Amino acid sequence: MKEKLFSWIENAEALAVELETELTKRPAVSPGSGGEGELEKCLFLESWLKSHGITQLERYDAPDERAKGGVRPNLIATIPGSEDGENSSRLWIMSHMDVVPPGEEKLWSSDPWTVVRADDGPLGARLIGRGVEDNQQGLVSSVLAAMAFTAQGIKPARTIKLLFCADEEVGSVFGIEWLVKNYRSLFRKNDMVLVPDGGDVNGELIEIAEKNILWIKFTIRGKQSHGSRPDLGANAFLAASDLAVRLHNGLSVIFGDCDPLFDPDCSTFQPTKKEANVPNINTIPGEDVFYMDMRVLPRYSRNAVIAEIYLIKVKIEKEYHVTVEYTICQATESQPTAANAPIVKLLEKSIPEVYAVTPKPIGIGGGTVAAHLRNIGIDCAVWTKTQVSMHQPNEYALLKNIIGDAKVMALLGLG
C-alpha cells in the first residue's frame, strides 16, 4: 500500500501547483491586518476538495463582523479509517488558511498573489508567492496525502481529519481557540495531531513542547523633582532599573532548572521595550514604564512566576518609596507532549523513510496553535520540512518538500 500511495503522490505535482496557485489568488488576510478574512479561500477549497473526491466536509464559522460574510470559517475534511469507533484514535492534520500581508511589495520580484514557478537553483523547483509555505505547504501536503488514499481506494488505518483553521496569524481567537471553546467534543483524548507549520530545512526537528510566555508591563510611579534635588523626589527611572535587574537575576535563579529539550535550555526573563519618561536631562522622572518578555519552562506555572514578581515588587516599593503596578499583556501556558507519545513515535518512524534523517524532538521558546490542544490533553507535534521563508518577501515553497511531506503524512495514516 505504501508504494501505491507514494506513486500517486509523486505523480501529483501538477495538482500541488494548481492548488497552491488557486489558494494564493485568494488573499486570506485577517481583518486585524487590513484584510477580509478567509471566506473566499475557504469556499474555493471546499469546492475543490469536493470535485476531487473528498466529500465529507464540515464548516464551523466563528462570527466576526469585521470579516467578509461576517464569519471566520474553519473547515474539516474527514477520510474514514478502518478503525473508526468512538474510542479509536484519529489522526488530525491541522493547517491554517490565513496568511500575513505581503509587506513592502517593492521587495517582491513578482506579484505576491500570483504564484510563480522557478525551476532554477540547486534545490529544485520552487513556488513563489505569499502564503505558499506558511501555511499552504502543509495544507497542500495534507490534501495530497488524503487524496492518495481516496484515489487509490485505500482505507487508512485510522480516520484522518484535515482541519483548515482561520486566524492563526493573529492569535487563533476565531480559529482553534474558538473551536476548542465552542466545539470541544470534536476532539478525543486519544486523538493525535500534526501541525505542519514549523520545522527546519532538513526535516529533522519535531516540536513537542513550548515555553510558557509572560509579557508584562511595569509602571513605576515616584515623585518628580529637579535634577539638582533628587532628595526631594523619588526617582521612578532608578527604581525601574533596579526592578528590571532584580527580576532578571532573581527569577533566573528561582526558576533555574535547565531542560536540554530547549534552546536556550533555561527560562529567560528579559527587559525589552521602554517608554520615554521626561524630555529633558535635568528632571528626576516621576514615572517610568518598561516591559519584560519572559519565556518559562513548562514545568513552572504562570502563577508561581507572578507570585515571585509580587515579592520583588514589594521590596522595590519599600526601598525607593515608589508604587509599582504591573499589567499582563500576554500569558500563555502549554503542556508538553511526551517524547514517547504515539504521534511523536509515528513521526520518528515515518520521517526517515522519506527524508533519510534522524528526527529529534525539541522544545521552542515561541508559541504555536498546538498549545490549545495540548492544554486539553491531546498530543500534538509540530513538524514540516521547511525553507523558513515565511513572512518574507518572495516567500517560497519547494515542490519536493510539498511532495515529501505528503508522503510522511500518508505514512502516518497507514499507522
Backbone torsions as a table, in degrees:
resi	resn	phi	psi	omega
1	MET	NA	-37.5	179.9
2	LYS	-58.3	-44.2	-177.9
3	GLU	-62.7	-39.4	179.1
4	LYS	-66.0	-42.0	178.7
5	LEU	-64.4	-45.9	-178.9
6	PHE	-62.9	-41.5	-179.6
7	SER	-62.1	-43.5	179.9
8	TRP	-63.3	-44.9	-178.6
9	ILE	-63.4	-42.0	-179.9
10	GLU	-62.0	-28.4	179.5
11	ASN	-93.0	11.2	-175.9
12	ALA	-106.1	19.3	-178.7
13	GLU	-59.4	-40.6	-179.3
14	ALA	-62.6	-38.9	176.8
15	LEU	-64.5	-40.3	178.9
16	ALA	-61.3	-45.0	179.4
17	VAL	-65.1	-42.5	179.5
18	GLU	-59.9	-46.8	-176.7
19	LEU	-68.7	-42.7	176.3
20	GLU	-58.5	-43.4	-177.7
21	THR	-63.9	-46.5	-177.5
22	GLU	-69.6	-37.9	177.9
23	LEU	-64.7	-41.9	-178.1
24	THR	-66.0	-30.7	178.4
25	LYS	-61.8	-18.9	-174.1
26	ARG	-114.0	85.7	-176.1
27	PRO	-58.4	122.4	-179.6
28	ALA	-111.4	67.6	-179.1
29	VAL	-93.9	137.7	-178.7
30	SER	-60.8	145.8	172.9
31	PRO	-57.1	-29.7	177.7
32	GLY	-67.6	-16.8	177.9
33	SER	-112.4	17.5	175.8
34	GLY	91.4	10.5	-178.5
35	GLY	-106.5	-171.2	-176.6
36	GLU	-105.2	-2.7	-177.9
37	GLY	94.5	-164.6	-167.5
38	GLU	-102.7	2.2	-169.0
39	LEU	-58.7	-50.9	-177.9
40	GLU	-60.2	-41.6	179.7
41	LYS	-65.5	-41.5	-179.8
42	CYS	-65.9	-43.5	179.7
43	LEU	-61.3	-42.1	177.0
44	PHE	-62.8	-48.2	-176.4
45	LEU	-61.6	-41.0	178.9
46	GLU	-60.1	-46.1	-179.9
47	SER	-66.8	-42.0	-178.3
48	TRP	-63.4	-43.9	179.4
49	LEU	-61.7	-44.1	179.5
50	LYS	-60.3	-42.5	-177.9
51	SER	-70.5	-13.2	179.9
52	HIS	-114.2	24.0	168.2
53	GLY	91.7	2.2	175.5
54	ILE	-104.1	99.0	-167.9
55	THR	-110.5	-14.0	-179.7
56	GLN	-86.5	90.7	-172.3
57	LEU	-124.9	144.0	176.7
58	GLU	-135.6	139.7	176.9
59	ARG	-110.1	138.6	174.5
60	TYR	-129.2	103.3	-172.6
61	ASP	-97.8	118.0	174.3
62	ALA	-83.1	128.3	-178.9
63	PRO	-68.7	133.8	176.5
64	ASP	-154.5	102.9	-173.7
65	GLU	-65.1	-16.6	179.1
66	ARG	-75.8	-22.0	-171.2
67	ALA	-91.0	159.2	174.5
68	LYS	-60.1	131.6	-177.7
69	GLY	76.9	-2.6	178.6
70	GLY	73.6	14.1	-177.2
71	VAL	-139.0	158.0	169.9
72	ARG	-117.4	102.6	-171.2
73	PRO	-77.8	143.7	170.1
74	ASN	-123.9	128.1	-172.7
75	LEU	-117.3	135.2	177.6
76	ILE	-122.1	127.9	173.7
77	ALA	-111.5	135.8	-176.8
78	THR	-120.0	132.1	172.6
79	ILE	-117.4	102.8	-175.2
80	PRO	-60.4	141.2	179.9
81	GLY	-105.8	176.6	178.9
82	SER	-63.7	-39.6	176.1
83	GLU	-100.4	105.6	-173.4
84	ASP	-134.7	27.4	178.0
85	GLY	-78.8	172.9	-176.6
86	GLU	-62.6	-25.9	-178.0
87	ASN	-101.8	4.6	-178.1
88	SER	-80.0	152.9	178.0
89	SER	-84.0	135.3	178.5
90	ARG	-115.1	153.3	177.2
91	LEU	-100.9	118.6	174.1
92	TRP	-101.9	137.9	170.0
93	ILE	-120.9	111.3	-170.2
94	MET	-108.9	109.8	174.6
95	SER	-114.9	176.4	179.3
96	HIS	-128.4	147.3	-177.3
97	MET	-87.8	-27.6	-175.5
98	ASP	-75.6	154.8	179.4
99	VAL	-132.6	165.8	175.5
100	VAL	-86.8	160.4	175.9
101	PRO	-62.7	161.4	-177.4
102	PRO	-71.5	-15.5	-175.5
103	GLY	77.6	-146.4	-179.0
104	GLU	-72.4	107.9	-174.8
105	GLU	-67.2	-21.1	178.4
106	LYS	-67.1	-17.4	178.5
107	LEU	-84.1	-8.3	178.4
108	TRP	-88.3	145.1	176.4
109	SER	-88.0	-5.5	179.1
110	SER	-153.3	174.1	177.5
111	ASP	-63.6	122.5	-177.3
112	PRO	-58.6	-25.6	-174.7
113	TRP	-99.4	10.1	175.8
114	THR	-123.4	116.7	-178.2
115	VAL	-67.6	131.2	175.2
116	VAL	-116.0	129.9	176.5
117	ARG	-95.7	128.6	176.7
118	ALA	-120.8	125.0	-176.5
119	ASP	-104.8	5.4	-179.0
120	ASP	-87.9	164.6	175.1
121	GLY	97.2	160.3	-174.2
122	PRO	-71.5	-17.5	-176.4
123	LEU	-88.2	-3.8	179.0
124	GLY	88.6	-167.5	-174.9
125	ALA	-63.2	136.7	176.1
126	ARG	-133.6	149.6	177.8
127	LEU	-108.1	129.6	-174.5
128	ILE	-112.2	132.6	177.7
129	GLY	161.9	158.6	-179.7
130	ARG	-67.9	124.8	176.9
131	GLY	93.7	-6.6	-174.1
132	VAL	-63.9	-30.1	176.6
133	GLU	-99.5	-42.4	-176.6
134	ASP	-111.1	92.0	12.2
135	ASN	-130.4	26.6	-175.6
136	GLN	-70.8	-24.0	174.9
137	GLN	-60.4	-50.3	179.2
138	GLY	-64.6	-40.4	179.4
139	LEU	-61.6	-50.4	-177.1
140	VAL	-66.4	-40.8	177.8
141	SER	-59.6	-42.1	-179.9
142	SER	-65.2	-37.9	178.6
143	VAL	-66.5	-43.8	179.0
144	LEU	-61.9	-41.1	178.7
145	ALA	-61.6	-44.6	179.5
146	ALA	-65.3	-43.1	-179.6
147	MET	-64.1	-32.0	179.1
148	ALA	-60.8	-39.6	177.7
149	PHE	-66.7	-49.2	-176.0
150	THR	-68.5	-39.8	-178.0
151	ALA	-68.1	-31.7	-178.4
152	GLN	-94.8	0.4	-179.9
153	GLY	65.7	29.2	179.7
154	ILE	-101.3	127.7	177.7
155	LYS	-88.7	125.4	178.4
156	PRO	-64.1	158.1	-179.6
157	ALA	-63.6	-36.4	178.3
158	ARG	-128.7	154.5	178.2
159	THR	-60.9	134.2	177.0
160	ILE	-103.3	130.4	177.5
161	LYS	-120.1	115.2	174.7
162	LEU	-92.5	120.7	-179.2
163	LEU	-112.2	117.8	178.8
164	PHE	-107.2	104.9	-170.2
165	CYS	-93.7	158.7	169.7
166	ALA	-95.7	161.4	159.1
167	ASP	67.8	18.8	-179.1
168	GLU	-65.7	-36.3	-172.0
169	GLU	-70.0	-20.3	-179.5
170	VAL	-127.3	33.3	167.6
171	GLY	119.9	-14.2	177.9
172	SER	67.6	18.5	178.4
173	VAL	-60.4	-34.7	180.0
174	PHE	-103.4	8.2	-178.5
175	GLY	-113.9	-119.6	-174.1
176	ILE	-64.3	-33.3	177.4
177	GLU	-61.5	-42.8	179.7
178	TRP	-67.5	-40.1	179.3
179	LEU	-64.3	-44.4	179.9
180	VAL	-63.5	-38.6	-178.4
181	LYS	-72.1	-38.6	-172.1
182	ASN	-104.8	-20.8	-177.9
183	TYR	-136.2	50.7	-178.4
184	ARG	-55.8	-31.8	-176.1
185	SER	-68.4	-10.2	175.4
186	LEU	-62.0	-28.5	-171.6
187	PHE	-110.6	140.5	177.2
188	ARG	-107.8	153.0	-177.4
189	LYS	-59.0	-33.4	-176.9
190	ASN	-96.0	11.4	173.7
191	ASP	-67.9	155.5	175.1
192	MET	-118.3	141.0	-176.6
193	VAL	-128.8	128.8	169.8
194	LEU	-107.1	129.4	174.1
195	VAL	-111.2	102.3	-177.0
196	PRO	-84.3	65.0	-172.5
197	ASP	-143.4	40.3	177.4
198	GLY	172.6	147.8	-179.6
199	GLY	165.0	-146.6	-177.5
200	ASP	-145.7	174.5	-172.8
201	VAL	-71.4	-17.8	179.4
202	ASN	-98.5	-11.0	-177.7
203	GLY	75.3	24.3	-175.4
204	GLU	-90.7	-30.1	-166.1
205	LEU	-92.3	125.4	175.8
206	ILE	-111.1	110.8	-178.2
207	GLU	-81.4	120.0	-177.0
208	ILE	-120.3	-3.5	-177.4
209	ALA	-154.1	152.0	178.3
210	GLU	-132.0	146.1	173.0
211	LYS	-71.2	147.8	172.2
212	ASN	-69.8	143.3	-175.4
213	ILE	-113.7	130.8	172.0
214	LEU	-130.4	117.2	170.6
215	TRP	-109.9	124.1	-172.8
216	ILE	-130.8	136.4	173.6
217	LYS	-99.6	128.1	178.6
218	PHE	-111.8	129.4	177.1
219	THR	-118.7	118.8	-177.8
220	ILE	-112.0	125.7	-179.7
221	ARG	-118.8	124.5	177.4
222	GLY	-122.3	-126.9	178.8
223	LYS	-142.4	124.5	-179.4
224	GLN	-73.6	144.2	176.5
225	SER	-155.2	176.0	178.0
226	HIS	-71.9	148.4	-178.7
227	GLY	-60.9	-24.1	-179.6
228	SER	-84.7	-9.7	-178.2
229	ARG	-130.1	62.7	178.2
230	PRO	-63.3	-21.0	179.0
231	ASP	-66.5	-20.4	178.8
232	LEU	-91.0	-4.1	-178.2
233	GLY	-122.0	-172.6	173.2
234	ALA	-137.1	106.6	-168.9
235	ASN	-72.6	103.6	-177.9
236	ALA	-66.8	-33.7	179.7
237	PHE	-66.5	-43.1	178.9
238	LEU	-62.6	-44.4	178.7
239	ALA	-63.8	-40.8	179.8
240	ALA	-64.0	-40.2	-179.8
241	SER	-63.0	-44.9	178.9
242	ASP	-65.8	-39.4	178.3
243	LEU	-60.1	-45.3	-179.2
244	ALA	-61.1	-42.7	-179.3
245	VAL	-67.4	-43.3	-179.3
246	ARG	-65.8	-38.8	177.3
247	LEU	-63.4	-46.0	-179.5
248	HIS	-61.6	-50.9	-175.6
249	ASN	-74.2	-45.2	-175.1
250	GLY	-67.4	-47.3	-179.1
251	LEU	-66.9	-32.5	178.8
252	SER	-64.2	-30.6	178.0
253	VAL	-80.7	-46.9	-176.5
254	ILE	-62.8	-41.3	179.5
255	PHE	-107.9	58.4	-166.2
256	GLY	-96.2	6.2	178.8
257	ASP	-62.8	153.8	175.0
258	CYS	-115.9	151.6	178.4
259	ASP	-141.1	112.5	-176.2
260	PRO	-65.3	-8.3	175.9
261	LEU	-64.0	-27.1	-173.5
262	PHE	-106.0	159.5	174.7
263	ASP	-140.1	109.2	-0.9
264	PRO	-65.6	159.2	-171.1
265	ASP	-85.8	6.8	-176.5
266	CYS	-125.7	168.7	171.7
267	SER	-71.5	147.6	-179.7
268	THR	-124.8	141.6	-177.3
269	PHE	-134.2	93.7	-169.4
270	GLN	-116.2	124.7	167.5
271	PRO	-68.9	136.4	-176.1
272	THR	-126.8	-91.6	-174.9
273	LYS	-73.7	143.7	174.7
274	LYS	-134.7	132.3	178.1
275	GLU	-87.3	154.2	178.4
276	ALA	-65.7	146.8	174.2
277	ASN	-111.1	-109.5	-177.8
278	VAL	-79.8	152.0	-177.3
279	PRO	-86.1	-9.5	-175.6
280	ASN	-126.3	161.3	-172.7
281	ILE	-75.5	-33.4	-169.4
282	ASN	-97.5	36.1	173.8
283	THR	-127.7	129.4	173.2
284	ILE	-75.3	119.6	-175.7
285	PRO	-70.6	137.8	177.8
286	GLY	-94.2	-9.0	177.6
287	GLU	-145.5	141.7	177.8
288	ASP	-145.4	141.2	-176.4
289	VAL	-131.9	130.2	174.2
290	PHE	-143.3	169.7	-176.0
291	TYR	-128.7	153.3	174.7
292	MET	-129.5	142.9	175.5
293	ASP	-108.8	114.2	-177.4
294	MET	-115.8	126.6	178.0
295	ARG	-120.0	111.4	-166.4
296	VAL	-116.1	133.8	177.8
297	LEU	-52.8	140.4	-173.3
298	PRO	-63.6	-12.6	177.3
299	ARG	-70.7	-17.6	179.7
300	TYR	-103.2	135.7	-179.5
301	SER	-83.4	155.4	175.5
302	ARG	-59.6	-41.5	-178.3
303	ASN	-64.1	-34.3	178.3
304	ALA	-65.4	-40.9	178.8
305	VAL	-66.4	-44.5	-179.4
306	ILE	-62.3	-36.7	178.6
307	ALA	-62.3	-40.4	178.5
308	GLU	-71.3	-35.7	175.8
309	ILE	-59.2	-41.8	-179.8
310	TYR	-61.1	-43.3	-178.6
311	LEU	-64.2	-40.1	178.3
312	ILE	-68.1	-39.8	178.0
313	LYS	-57.4	-45.3	-178.5
314	VAL	-61.2	-41.0	179.1
315	LYS	-64.2	-42.1	179.0
316	ILE	-63.5	-43.8	179.6
317	GLU	-58.7	-42.4	-177.6
318	LYS	-70.0	-41.9	-175.3
319	GLU	-75.3	-31.8	-173.8
320	TYR	-109.5	0.3	180.0
321	HIS	55.9	47.7	178.4
322	VAL	-126.7	172.6	168.9
323	THR	-113.8	144.5	-179.8
324	VAL	-123.8	123.4	173.5
325	GLU	-115.7	145.2	175.2
326	TYR	-133.6	142.2	-179.2
327	THR	-123.3	130.3	178.6
328	ILE	-81.9	116.0	179.6
329	CYS	-84.2	-35.8	177.7
330	GLN	-153.7	138.1	177.2
331	ALA	-146.4	113.9	178.1
332	THR	-129.9	140.2	175.6
333	GLU	-123.3	145.2	-179.3
334	SER	-140.0	125.1	173.4
335	GLN	-74.9	139.7	179.8
336	PRO	-76.0	153.7	168.5
337	THR	-87.5	135.0	-178.7
338	ALA	-64.6	145.5	-179.5
339	ALA	-64.2	-21.1	178.8
340	ASN	-105.5	18.0	178.0
341	ALA	-64.8	150.9	-177.1
342	PRO	-54.5	-40.4	-178.6
343	ILE	-65.9	-35.9	179.1
344	VAL	-68.7	-44.9	179.9
345	LYS	-63.3	-38.7	177.5
346	LEU	-63.7	-42.5	177.9
347	LEU	-65.0	-41.9	179.9
348	GLU	-63.2	-29.0	177.2
349	LYS	-80.5	-37.7	-170.8
350	SER	-85.3	-40.7	-175.1
351	ILE	-57.3	-46.1	-179.2
352	PRO	-62.4	-28.6	179.5
353	GLU	-64.7	-28.5	-177.0
354	VAL	-99.8	-44.2	-171.6
355	TYR	-109.1	-4.6	177.7
356	ALA	54.3	43.1	174.9
357	VAL	-125.5	164.9	177.4
358	THR	-99.9	110.5	-177.4
359	PRO	-64.8	151.6	-178.7
360	LYS	-136.5	116.2	174.9
361	PRO	-67.8	137.2	-179.5
362	ILE	-137.9	166.5	168.0
363	GLY	-114.2	156.7	-178.8
364	ILE	-128.6	161.7	178.7
365	GLY	-87.5	-19.6	-179.9
366	GLY	-86.7	175.9	179.8
367	GLY	-107.7	148.6	175.9
368	THR	-132.7	170.2	178.5
369	VAL	-67.1	-16.4	179.1
370	ALA	-59.7	-28.1	-177.4
371	ALA	-57.6	-36.4	-176.7
372	HIS	-63.9	-33.8	178.9
373	LEU	-87.2	-36.6	176.2
374	ARG	-58.6	-36.9	-176.8
375	ASN	-72.2	-11.0	172.3
376	ILE	-109.1	19.2	170.5
377	GLY	87.8	17.8	-178.6
378	ILE	-106.6	130.1	-178.0
379	ASP	-70.7	128.1	178.9
380	CYS	-129.8	145.0	171.3
381	ALA	-131.4	138.4	177.7
382	VAL	-105.1	120.1	-178.1
383	TRP	-156.6	143.6	165.4
384	THR	-169.2	163.6	172.9
385	LYS	-97.6	109.7	-167.7
386	THR	-127.7	152.4	173.5
387	GLN	-91.4	-0.1	177.2
388	VAL	55.8	45.3	178.8
389	SER	-102.2	4.4	-176.9
390	MET	-58.6	144.0	177.2
391	HIS	70.4	1.6	-178.9
392	GLN	-97.7	159.8	168.8
393	PRO	-61.3	147.0	-179.5
394	ASN	57.7	37.6	173.5
395	GLU	-51.1	139.8	-178.8
396	TYR	-145.4	158.2	173.7
397	ALA	-127.5	136.7	176.1
398	LEU	-77.9	132.7	179.5
399	LEU	-61.3	-36.3	-179.5
400	LYS	-68.7	-26.6	175.5
401	ASN	-72.0	-40.4	177.5
402	ILE	-59.4	-45.3	-179.1
403	ILE	-69.4	-45.1	-179.3
404	GLY	-63.2	-44.1	178.7
405	ASP	-63.3	-37.1	177.6
406	ALA	-61.4	-38.4	178.2
407	LYS	-64.4	-42.8	178.3
408	VAL	-60.8	-44.0	179.9
409	MET	-64.3	-37.2	177.2
410	ALA	-62.9	-40.7	177.4
411	LEU	-62.4	-38.5	177.2
412	LEU	-60.6	-38.8	179.6
413	GLY	-67.9	-31.8	177.5
414	LEU	-71.8	-26.3	178.5
415	GLY	84.6	NA	NA
